[in-house]
Amino acid sequence: MLKRDRIALEQAEACLAAYRRIPLKLVDVDLSMAVALSARFRMYAYDAYLLTCAIQFGSPLITLDRGLRSIAAQLGITVMGD
């Protein structure tokens, strides 16, 4: 976003500060579900992996990707900022 002048450096730094406050936890994810989502929505595996995590753990999704937000909505996943 910085490269395309869509945000200022101060905004990027604020985003990084907010990111650092997100509690992270390593978990095992159902890879079969991720592959099925990838095939169903014709999406990259890593995006499907994020959706699988949200479904599996009942967690909201944090993304700026419009396509991913749209698919999350179809799957009933809460997206932060909606």
VOKE-55231 format. One record per atom (N, C-alpha, C, O): residue in three letters; atom name; x, y, z. Coordinates in pm, 1 decimal, decimal comma. Last residue first. Example, Ala and Ser with C-alpha at 12.3 -4.5 7.8 and 13.67 -1.06 7.14 Angstrom:
+------+------+----------+----------+----------+
! type ! atom !       c1 !       c2 !       c3 !
+------+------+----------+----------+----------+
!  SER !    N !   1285,0 !   -225,0 !    708,0 !
!  SER !   CA !   1367,0 !   -106,0 !    714,0 !
!  SER !    C !   1290,0 !      3,0 !    787,0 !
!  SER !    O !   1340,9 !    113,8 !    803,9 !
!  ALA !    N !   1319,0 !   -569,0 !    780,0 !
!  ALA !   CA !   1230,0 !   -450,0 !    780,0 !
!  ALA !    C !   1320,0 !   -330,0 !    780,0 !
!  ALA !    O !   1423,6 !   -331,9 !    846,5 !
+------+------+----------+----------+----------+
//
This chain:
+------+------+----------+----------+----------+
! type ! atom !       c1 !       c2 !       c3 !
+------+------+----------+----------+----------+
!  ASP !    N !  -1591,2 !   -510,2 !    964,6 !
!  ASP !   CA !  -1721,6 !   -504,7 !    895,8 !
!  ASP !    C !  -1824,4 !   -436,3 !    984,4 !
!  ASP !    O !  -1940,1 !   -421,9 !    944,8 !
!  GLY !    N !  -1371,0 !   -535,9 !   1119,6 !
!  GLY !   CA !  -1386,4 !   -409,5 !   1049,3 !
!  GLY !    C !  -1517,4 !   -400,2 !    973,2 !
!  GLY !    O !  -1551,7 !   -293,5 !    922,3 !
!  MET !    N !  -1315,1 !   -877,6 !   1068,6 !
!  MET !   CA !  -1288,7 !   -758,9 !   1151,7 !
!  MET !    C !  -1301,0 !   -634,7 !   1067,7 !
!  MET !    O !  -1247,8 !   -628,3 !    956,8 !
!  VAL !    N !  -1569,0 !  -1085,8 !    968,0 !
!  VAL !   CA !  -1447,0 !  -1017,6 !    924,0 !
!  VAL !    C !  -1431,0 !   -892,8 !   1008,3 !
!  VAL !    O !  -1522,9 !   -811,5 !   1018,3 !
!  THR !    N !  -1703,6 !  -1401,7 !   1039,1 !
!  THR !   CA !  -1697,6 !  -1259,9 !   1074,8 !
!  THR !    C !  -1564,3 !  -1202,9 !   1029,7 !
!  THR !    O !  -1459,4 !  -1263,9 !   1050,4 !
!  ILE !    N !  -1823,0 !  -1626,4 !    803,1 !
!  ILE !   CA !  -1710,0 !  -1589,8 !    888,5 !
!  ILE !    C !  -1715,3 !  -1440,2 !    914,1 !
!  ILE !    O !  -1729,9 !  -1361,2 !    820,8 !
!  GLY !    N !  -1999,8 !  -1736,2 !    622,2 !
!  GLY !   CA !  -2049,9 !  -1695,6 !    753,9 !
!  GLY !    C !  -1940,8 !  -1661,0 !    852,8 !
!  GLY !    O !  -1963,1 !  -1665,5 !    973,8 !
!  LEU !    N !  -1918,5 !  -1780,2 !    368,8 !
!  LEU !   CA !  -1901,0 !  -1891,5 !    463,4 !
!  LEU !    C !  -1949,6 !  -1857,2 !    603,5 !
!  LEU !    O !  -1941,4 !  -1940,3 !    694,0 !
!  GLN !    N !  -1957,2 !  -1537,4 !    250,5 !
!  GLN !   CA !  -2033,8 !  -1652,2 !    199,7 !
!  GLN !    C !  -2029,4 !  -1769,5 !    296,2 !
!  GLN !    O !  -2123,7 !  -1848,1 !    304,8 !
!  ALA !    N !  -1760,5 !  -1393,2 !    390,5 !
!  ALA !   CA !  -1902,1 !  -1361,6 !    410,9 !
!  ALA !    C !  -1990,6 !  -1477,4 !    364,5 !
!  ALA !    O !  -2088,0 !  -1511,7 !    431,5 !
!  ALA !    N !  -1531,1 !  -1507,8 !    277,6 !
!  ALA !   CA !  -1556,7 !  -1522,2 !    421,0 !
!  ALA !    C !  -1703,8 !  -1495,9 !    450,9 !
!  ALA !    O !  -1765,1 !  -1569,0 !    528,7 !
!  ILE !    N !  -1555,2 !  -1411,8 !     17,3 !
!  ILE !   CA !  -1568,1 !  -1555,9 !     42,7 !
!  ILE !    C !  -1597,1 !  -1581,5 !    189,4 !
!  ILE !    O !  -1678,7 !  -1667,5 !    222,5 !
!  SER !    N !  -1512,5 !  -1137,9 !     69,1 !
!  SER !   CA !  -1634,9 !  -1184,2 !      5,0 !
!  SER !    C !  -1659,2 !  -1332,6 !     31,9 !
!  SER !    O !  -1770,5 !  -1373,3 !     65,2 !
!  ARG !    N !  -1254,3 !  -1134,9 !    174,4 !
!  ARG !   CA !  -1366,8 !  -1086,0 !    255,4 !
!  ARG !    C !  -1499,4 !  -1138,5 !    199,5 !
!  ARG !    O !  -1587,7 !  -1178,6 !    275,4 !
!  LEU !    N !  -1113,9 !  -1219,9 !    -48,3 !
!  LEU !   CA !  -1115,9 !  -1304,9 !     69,8 !
!  LEU !    C !  -1230,3 !  -1264,7 !    162,5 !
!  LEU !    O !  -1295,5 !  -1350,4 !    222,1 !
!  GLY !    N !  -1153,3 !   -997,1 !   -214,1 !
!  GLY !   CA !  -1200,0 !  -1129,0 !   -254,9 !
!  GLY !    C !  -1212,0 !  -1223,5 !   -136,5 !
!  GLY !    O !  -1309,1 !  -1298,4 !   -125,7 !
!  ARG !    N !  -1027,1 !   -790,7 !    -66,7 !
!  ARG !   CA !  -1171,8 !   -786,5 !    -94,5 !
!  ARG !    C !  -1227,8 !   -922,9 !   -132,4 !
!  ARG !    O !  -1336,6 !   -960,3 !    -88,5 !
!  ASP !    N !   -802,6 !   -796,1 !    187,8 !
!  ASP !   CA !   -828,3 !   -855,3 !     56,7 !
!  ASP !    C !   -979,5 !   -863,3 !     32,8 !
!  ASP !    O !  -1050,6 !   -934,3 !    103,9 !
!  LEU !    N !   -742,1 !   -732,6 !    438,2 !
!  LEU !   CA !   -776,5 !   -619,3 !    353,2 !
!  LEU !    C !   -813,5 !   -666,0 !    213,2 !
!  LEU !    O !   -851,6 !   -584,9 !    128,9 !
!  THR !    N !   -840,6 !   -915,4 !    731,3 !
!  THR !   CA !   -783,2 !   -908,1 !    596,7 !
!  THR !    C !   -825,3 !   -778,1 !    529,6 !
!  THR !    O !   -930,2 !   -721,5 !    560,2 !
!  ILE !    N !   -906,5 !  -1128,7 !    980,3 !
!  ILE !   CA !   -852,2 !   -994,3 !    960,4 !
!  ILE !    C !   -786,0 !   -993,6 !    823,3 !
!  ILE !    O !   -686,8 !  -1063,1 !    801,6 !
!  LEU !    N !  -1185,1 !  -1307,6 !   1095,4 !
!  LEU !   CA !  -1079,0 !  -1296,5 !    996,5 !
!  LEU !    C !  -1035,2 !  -1150,3 !    988,7 !
!  LEU !    O !  -1118,4 !  -1059,6 !    990,5 !
!  PRO !    N !  -1266,7 !  -1450,8 !   1416,9 !
!  PRO !   CA !  -1288,4 !  -1356,7 !   1306,3 !
!  PRO !    C !  -1165,6 !  -1354,5 !   1215,8 !
!  PRO !    O !  -1056,3 !  -1394,7 !   1255,8 !
!  SER !    N !  -1302,0 !  -1801,6 !   1493,5 !
!  SER !   CA !  -1233,0 !  -1673,0 !   1506,7 !
!  SER !    C !  -1270,0 !  -1580,3 !   1391,7 !
!  SER !    O !  -1301,1 !  -1626,3 !   1281,8 !
!  GLY !    N !  -1363,1 !  -2068,7 !   1520,0 !
!  GLY !   CA !  -1467,0 !  -1969,1 !   1544,9 !
!  GLY !    C !  -1410,5 !  -1829,2 !   1563,6 !
!  GLY !    O !  -1464,1 !  -1748,7 !   1639,8 !
!  PHE !    N !  -1180,9 !  -2256,1 !   1445,5 !
!  PHE !   CA !  -1168,1 !  -2201,6 !   1580,4 !
!  PHE !    C !  -1270,5 !  -2093,7 !   1612,7 !
!  PHE !    O !  -1265,9 !  -2033,8 !   1720,2 !
!  GLN !    N !  -1259,5 !  -2329,9 !   1186,7 !
!  GLN !   CA !  -1225,5 !  -2432,2 !   1284,5 !
!  GLN !    C !  -1225,3 !  -2378,6 !   1427,8 !
!  GLN !    O !  -1265,4 !  -2448,9 !   1520,6 !
!  ILE !    N !  -1288,6 !  -2082,2 !   1053,0 !
!  ILE !   CA !  -1400,6 !  -2175,2 !   1070,3 !
!  ILE !    C !  -1373,9 !  -2269,1 !   1186,8 !
!  ILE !    O !  -1458,1 !  -2284,8 !   1275,3 !
!  ALA !    N !  -1027,6 !  -1976,6 !   1067,4 !
!  ALA !   CA !  -1141,0 !  -1900,8 !   1119,3 !
!  ALA !    C !  -1260,3 !  -1991,3 !   1145,6 !
!  ALA !    O !  -1326,2 !  -1978,8 !   1248,9 !
!  CYS !    N !   -882,1 !  -2181,0 !    937,9 !
!  CYS !   CA !   -852,1 !  -2143,8 !   1077,0 !
!  CYS !    C !   -971,3 !  -2071,8 !   1139,8 !
!  CYS !    O !  -1011,0 !  -2102,8 !   1252,2 !
!  THR !    N !   -995,5 !  -2161,2 !    684,0 !
!  THR !   CA !  -1010,7 !  -2283,5 !    761,6 !
!  THR !    C !   -984,8 !  -2257,1 !    909,7 !
!  THR !    O !  -1057,8 !  -2305,9 !    995,9 !
!  LEU !    N !   -900,9 !  -1911,9 !    603,7 !
!  LEU !   CA !  -1044,9 !  -1933,3 !    620,8 !
!  LEU !    C !  -1071,9 !  -2056,5 !    706,2 !
!  LEU !    O !  -1161,2 !  -2055,6 !    791,0 !
!  LEU !    N !   -626,4 !  -1971,8 !    588,5 !
!  LEU !   CA !   -675,5 !  -1869,1 !    681,6 !
!  LEU !    C !   -824,7 !  -1885,5 !    708,8 !
!  LEU !    O !   -869,4 !  -1874,4 !    823,0 !
!  TYR !    N !   -633,5 !  -2164,2 !    384,6 !
!  TYR !   CA !   -582,2 !  -2200,4 !    516,3 !
!  TYR !    C !   -630,9 !  -2100,4 !    621,1 !
!  TYR !    O !   -672,1 !  -2139,8 !    730,2 !
!  ALA !    N !   -711,4 !  -2014,3 !    168,3 !
!  ALA !   CA !   -802,1 !  -2117,6 !    218,2 !
!  ALA !    C !   -762,1 !  -2162,3 !    358,6 !
!  ALA !    O !   -847,7 !  -2194,2 !    441,1 !
!  ASP !    N !   -477,1 !  -1867,7 !    138,1 !
!  ASP !   CA !   -600,7 !  -1798,4 !    171,6 !
!  ASP !    C !   -702,9 !  -1897,0 !    229,3 !
!  ASP !    O !   -771,8 !  -1866,7 !    326,6 !
!  TYR !    N !   -299,9 !  -2073,7 !     70,0 !
!  TYR !   CA !   -277,1 !  -2000,4 !    194,7 !
!  TYR !    C !   -399,0 !  -1917,5 !    234,5 !
!  TYR !    O !   -422,8 !  -1898,3 !    353,8 !
!  ALA !    N !   -401,2 !  -2165,0 !   -175,7 !
!  ALA !   CA !   -408,3 !  -2252,1 !    -57,9 !
!  ALA !    C !   -389,3 !  -2172,2 !     71,1 !
!  ALA !    O !   -455,6 !  -2200,1 !    171,0 !
!  TYR !    N !   -598,7 !  -1938,7 !   -368,5 !
!  TYR !   CA !   -469,2 !  -1986,5 !   -322,1 !
!  TYR !    C !   -486,2 !  -2066,2 !   -193,0 !
!  TYR !    O !   -574,5 !  -2037,8 !   -112,1 !
!  MET !    N !   -910,1 !  -2060,3 !   -511,4 !
!  MET !   CA !   -826,9 !  -1962,7 !   -441,9 !
!  MET !    C !   -693,2 !  -2024,1 !   -403,7 !
!  MET !    O !   -676,5 !  -2146,0 !   -406,1 !
!  ARG !    N !  -1162,0 !  -2170,3 !   -591,3 !
!  ARG !   CA !  -1052,9 !  -2144,0 !   -685,5 !
!  ARG !    C !   -961,1 !  -2034,7 !   -630,5 !
!  ARG !    O !   -938,2 !  -1931,8 !   -694,1 !
!  PHE !    N !  -1350,1 !  -2253,7 !   -413,8 !
!  PHE !   CA !  -1350,2 !  -2111,3 !   -445,5 !
!  PHE !    C !  -1238,6 !  -2070,3 !   -541,3 !
!  PHE !    O !  -1221,2 !  -1951,9 !   -570,1 !
!  ARG !    N !  -1302,0 !  -2533,2 !   -409,3 !
!  ARG !   CA !  -1438,2 !  -2479,9 !   -421,5 !
!  ARG !    C !  -1439,3 !  -2335,3 !   -470,4 !
!  ARG !    O !  -1518,6 !  -2298,5 !   -557,1 !
!  ALA !    N !  -1022,9 !  -2554,8 !   -367,3 !
!  ALA !   CA !  -1083,9 !  -2604,9 !   -490,6 !
!  ALA !    C !  -1221,3 !  -2541,3 !   -514,0 !
!  ALA !    O !  -1252,8 !  -2500,5 !   -625,8 !
!  SER !    N !  -1003,2 !  -2437,6 !   -113,6 !
!  SER !   CA !   -921,8 !  -2387,9 !   -224,4 !
!  SER !    C !   -982,8 !  -2429,8 !   -358,4 !
!  SER !    O !   -992,7 !  -2349,3 !   -450,9 !
!  LEU !    N !  -1168,0 !  -2603,4 !     35,5 !
!  LEU !   CA !  -1205,4 !  -2463,3 !     15,4 !
!  LEU !    C !  -1129,3 !  -2402,8 !   -102,3 !
!  LEU !    O !  -1185,2 !  -2326,1 !   -180,8 !
!  ALA !    N !  -1012,9 !  -2838,1 !     22,1 !
!  ALA !   CA !  -1149,7 !  -2837,2 !    -31,4 !
!  ALA !    C !  -1197,0 !  -2693,7 !    -57,1 !
!  ALA !    O !  -1258,9 !  -2666,0 !   -159,9 !
!  VAL !    N !   -783,3 !  -2755,0 !    155,5 !
!  VAL !   CA !   -773,5 !  -2794,2 !     14,6 !
!  VAL !    C !   -912,0 !  -2792,3 !    -50,7 !
!  VAL !    O !   -926,4 !  -2749,6 !   -165,3 !
!  ALA !    N !   -893,7 !  -2712,4 !    410,6 !
!  ALA !   CA !   -830,7 !  -2601,8 !    338,0 !
!  ALA !    C !   -821,3 !  -2633,4 !    188,6 !
!  ALA !    O !   -848,5 !  -2547,2 !    105,1 !
!  MET !    N !   -975,0 !  -2968,3 !    480,9 !
!  MET !   CA !  -1075,8 !  -2863,3 !    465,9 !
!  MET !    C !  -1018,6 !  -2746,8 !    385,7 !
!  MET !    O !  -1088,0 !  -2688,9 !    302,0 !
!  SER !    N !   -724,5 !  -3087,5 !    495,6 !
!  SER !   CA !   -822,8 !  -3138,6 !    398,7 !
!  SER !    C !   -931,2 !  -3034,9 !    373,9 !
!  SER !    O !   -974,7 !  -3015,4 !    260,4 !
!  LEU !    N !   -606,1 !  -2956,8 !    709,9 !
!  LEU !   CA !   -557,6 !  -2928,4 !    574,2 !
!  LEU !    C !   -651,9 !  -2980,6 !    467,0 !
!  LEU !    O !   -658,6 !  -2923,7 !    358,1 !
!  ASP !    N !   -705,0 !  -2819,5 !    986,4 !
!  ASP !   CA !   -753,2 !  -2926,7 !    900,1 !
!  ASP !    C !   -714,9 !  -2896,3 !    755,0 !
!  ASP !    O !   -782,9 !  -2819,9 !    686,5 !
!  VAL !    N !   -426,3 !  -2715,4 !   1181,1 !
!  VAL !   CA !   -543,6 !  -2682,4 !   1100,8 !
!  VAL !    C !   -576,7 !  -2799,5 !   1009,5 !
!  VAL !    O !   -487,7 !  -2869,5 !    961,4 !
!  ASP !    N !   -290,9 !  -2655,8 !   1496,2 !
!  ASP !   CA !   -302,5 !  -2748,7 !   1383,5 !
!  ASP !    C !   -432,8 !  -2718,7 !   1311,2 !
!  ASP !    O !   -536,8 !  -2699,0 !   1374,1 !
!  VAL !    N !   -150,4 !  -2335,9 !   1590,6 !
!  VAL !   CA !   -251,0 !  -2442,3 !   1600,0 !
!  VAL !    C !   -238,8 !  -2535,8 !   1479,6 !
!  VAL !    O !   -183,7 !  -2499,4 !   1375,7 !
!  LEU !    N !     -7,5 !  -2079,1 !   1780,2 !
!  LEU !   CA !     15,1 !  -2180,1 !   1677,0 !
!  LEU !    C !    -82,9 !  -2295,5 !   1698,6 !
!  LEU !    O !    -96,9 !  -2346,4 !   1809,8 !
!  LYS !    N !   -137,7 !  -1760,0 !   1829,8 !
!  LYS !   CA !   -125,6 !  -1893,9 !   1884,8 !
!  LYS !    C !   -104,2 !  -1990,5 !   1768,3 !
!  LYS !    O !   -175,9 !  -1983,7 !   1668,5 !
!  LEU !    N !   -131,6 !  -1414,4 !   1921,2 !
!  LEU !   CA !   -109,8 !  -1520,5 !   1822,8 !
!  LEU !    C !    -89,4 !  -1654,0 !   1894,0 !
!  LEU !    O !    -32,2 !  -1660,4 !   2002,7 !
!  PRO !    N !   -313,3 !  -1122,8 !   1980,8 !
!  PRO !   CA !   -256,9 !  -1244,7 !   2040,0 !
!  PRO !    C !   -248,5 !  -1355,1 !   1935,0 !
!  PRO !    O !   -347,2 !  -1385,4 !   1868,0 !
!  ILE !    N !   -218,0 !   -814,8 !   1858,8 !
!  ILE !   CA !   -302,6 !   -931,2 !   1830,2 !
!  ILE !    C !   -239,0 !  -1054,1 !   1894,1 !
!  ILE !    O !   -123,8 !  -1086,5 !   1865,2 !
!  ARG !    N !    -39,2 !   -610,1 !   1884,7 !
!  ARG !   CA !   -130,8 !   -633,1 !   1997,6 !
!  ARG !    C !   -221,3 !   -754,6 !   1976,8 !
!  ARG !    O !   -293,9 !   -793,2 !   2068,4 !
!  ARG !    N !     89,2 !   -588,6 !   1643,4 !
!  ARG !   CA !    166,2 !   -640,8 !   1757,1 !
!  ARG !    C !     78,8 !   -670,2 !   1878,0 !
!  ARG !    O !    118,6 !   -747,4 !   1965,3 !
!  TYR !    N !   -106,1 !   -459,8 !   1492,9 !
!  TYR !   CA !    -76,0 !   -600,6 !   1467,6 !
!  TYR !    C !     -2,8 !   -662,8 !   1586,3 !
!  TYR !    O !    -30,3 !   -776,6 !   1624,4 !
!  ALA !    N !    -81,7 !   -198,3 !   1586,1 !
!  ALA !   CA !   -205,3 !   -272,5 !   1612,5 !
!  ALA !    C !   -182,0 !   -422,4 !   1594,8 !
!  ALA !    O !   -232,5 !   -502,8 !   1673,0 !
!  ALA !    N !    171,1 !   -138,9 !   1482,0 !
!  ALA !   CA !    148,8 !   -132,9 !   1626,7 !
!  ALA !    C !     23,2 !   -211,3 !   1664,9 !
!  ALA !    O !     22,6 !   -282,6 !   1765,2 !
!  LEU !    N !    116,2 !   -160,7 !   1208,3 !
!  LEU !   CA !    212,5 !   -251,6 !   1270,8 !
!  LEU !    C !    195,0 !   -254,4 !   1421,8 !
!  LEU !    O !    203,2 !   -360,8 !   1483,2 !
!  CYS !    N !    -60,5 !     55,2 !   1180,9 !
!  CYS !   CA !   -106,0 !    -82,0 !   1152,8 !
!  CYS !    C !    -12,8 !   -183,8 !   1217,1 !
!  CYS !    O !    -58,9 !   -282,6 !   1274,3 !
!  ALA !    N !    111,6 !    264,9 !   1236,1 !
!  ALA !   CA !     -3,6 !    242,0 !   1325,1 !
!  ALA !    C !    -58,6 !    100,9 !   1305,2 !
!  ALA !    O !    -98,5 !     35,1 !   1401,2 !
!  GLU !    N !    281,1 !    243,9 !   1013,6 !
!  GLU !   CA !    335,3 !    221,3 !   1148,1 !
!  GLU !    C !    224,1 !    195,7 !   1248,6 !
!  GLU !    O !    240,5 !    112,7 !   1338,0 !
!  ALA !    N !     99,5 !    311,7 !    814,6 !
!  ALA !   CA !    161,3 !    178,9 !    812,9 !
!  ALA !    C !    217,8 !    145,7 !    950,6 !
!  ALA !    O !    204,2 !     33,1 !    998,5 !
!  GLN !    N !     49,1 !    576,2 !    887,3 !
!  GLN !   CA !    -59,6 !    479,0 !    889,3 !
!  GLN !    C !     -4,8 !    336,7 !    891,5 !
!  GLN !    O !    -57,3 !    250,9 !    962,5 !
!  GLU !    N !    300,6 !    689,4 !    844,4 !
!  GLU !   CA !    242,8 !    691,8 !    978,8 !
!  GLU !    C !    128,6 !    590,4 !    991,6 !
!  GLU !    O !    113,8 !    526,3 !   1095,7 !
!  LEU !    N !    326,5 !    663,0 !    566,5 !
!  LEU !   CA !    414,1 !    587,5 !    654,7 !
!  LEU !    C !    356,5 !    580,5 !    796,7 !
!  LEU !    O !    363,7 !    475,9 !    861,2 !
!  ALA !    N !     -3,1 !    647,3 !    417,3 !
!  ALA !   CA !    118,1 !    718,8 !    456,7 !
!  ALA !    C !    200,0 !    630,0 !    550,3 !
!  ALA !    O !    148,3 !    533,3 !    606,3 !
!  ILE !    N !   -145,5 !    456,9 !    147,5 !
!  ILE !   CA !   -137,6 !    495,5 !    287,7 !
!  ILE !    C !     -6,1 !    569,4 !    310,8 !
!  ILE !    O !     89,1 !    555,6 !    234,0 !
!  ARG !    N !   -119,0 !    449,3 !   -122,0 !
!  ARG !   CA !   -255,3 !    434,2 !    -69,3 !
!  ARG !    C !   -261,8 !    464,3 !     80,2 !
!  ARG !    O !   -368,7 !    493,4 !    133,8 !
!  ASP !    N !    109,3 !    450,0 !   -281,0 !
!  ASP !   CA !     65,1 !    574,1 !   -216,4 !
!  ASP !    C !    -79,1 !    567,4 !   -168,0 !
!  ASP !    O !   -152,1 !    666,4 !   -172,3 !
!  ARG !    N !    202,8 !    207,8 !   -356,8 !
!  ARG !   CA !    100,0 !    267,3 !   -442,9 !
!  ARG !    C !     44,6 !    398,5 !   -386,4 !
!  ARG !    O !    -54,3 !    451,7 !   -436,9 !
!  LYS !    N !    376,7 !    148,2 !   -148,8 !
!  LYS !   CA !    428,9 !    158,8 !   -285,4 !
!  LYS !    C !    331,2 !    231,1 !   -376,7 !
!  LYS !    O !    372,4 !    307,1 !   -464,3 !
!  LEU !    N !    201,9 !    116,7 !     66,6 !
!  LEU !   CA !    294,4 !    230,5 !     62,7 !
!  LEU !    C !    343,4 !    255,2 !    -79,1 !
!  LEU !    O !    350,8 !    369,6 !   -124,0 !
!  MET !    N !     82,0 !   -119,0 !      0,0 !
!  MET !   CA !      0,0 !      0,0 !      0,0 !
!  MET !    C !     87,1 !    126,4 !      0,0 !
!  MET !    O !     51,0 !    228,6 !    -58,4 !
+------+------+----------+----------+----------+
//
